[in-house]
Amino acid sequence: MIQKLRKLMAADPFQPFTISLADGRQFDIQSPDLVWIPAGGRGGLHIFVPEKDWIESVNVMLMSSVGYSSPNTPEESAA
């Protein structure tokens, strides 16, 4: 999962993606500058949440999935 996350972060051109955690939380990553993993993957996964102006730090073992965001989410299609 870490390798896939690093690949998504390094994509050129960058495409937004979503990180889902085992507890149900999801983080939409709109820029590679909003997420980082310390060298070697130790120390957790750090996600900057601009709406709340804080950094969420989570154990990488809590990631349940990581992948490209769907272009047609229910929220977007309702607008």
C-alpha positions in Angstrom: 0.0 0.0 0.0 2.9 2.4 0.8 4.4 1.8 -2.7 1.0 2.6 -4.3 0.7 5.8 -2.2 4.2 6.9 -3.2 3.4 6.2 -6.9 0.3 8.3 -6.7 2.2 11.1 -4.9 4.9 11.2 -7.6 2.6 11.0 -10.6 3.3 13.5 -13.3 0.9 15.0 -14.0 -0.5 14.7 -10.5 -4.1 13.4 -10.2 -6.1 13.8 -7.0 -6.6 10.6 -5.0 -8.3 9.4 -1.9 -6.9 7.7 1.1 -9.4 5.6 3.1 -8.7 4.4 6.7 -10.0 1.3 8.4 -12.1 3.5 10.8 -14.0 5.0 7.8 -12.3 8.3 7.5 -11.3 9.4 4.0 -8.9 12.1 2.9 -9.1 13.6 -0.6 -5.6 14.6 -1.6 -5.8 17.5 -4.1 -2.0 18.2 -4.2 1.1 16.1 -3.5 2.1 18.8 -1.0 -0.8 17.8 1.3 0.5 14.3 2.2 3.9 12.9 3.2 5.6 9.9 4.6 8.9 10.1 6.5 11.8 8.3 5.0 11.5 4.5 5.3 7.7 4.8 6.1 8.5 5.1 9.8 6.6 7.7 11.8 3.3 7.4 10.2 1.4 9.1 7.4 0.9 12.8 7.7 -2.0 14.6 5.9 -2.6 18.3 5.9 -6.3 19.1 6.1 -6.6 22.7 4.7 -10.3 23.0 5.7 -9.4 22.5 9.4 -5.9 23.9 9.2 -4.3 20.9 10.9 -2.2 17.9 10.2 -3.7 14.5 10.7 -1.1 11.8 11.6 -2.1 8.2 11.2 -0.4 4.8 11.3 0.1 3.5 7.7 -1.3 0.2 8.9 -4.7 1.9 9.2 -4.9 2.5 5.5 -7.6 0.3 4.0 -7.3 1.7 0.4 -5.7 4.3 -1.7 -6.6 5.2 -5.2 -7.7 7.8 -7.7 -10.7 9.9 -6.8 -13.8 9.1 -8.9 -14.6 12.0 -11.3 -18.3 11.3 -10.8 -19.0 11.2 -7.1 -22.6 11.4 -5.9 -21.9 14.9 -4.5 -20.7 16.2 -7.9 -23.5 14.7 -9.9 -26.2 16.2 -7.6 -24.9 19.7 -8.3 
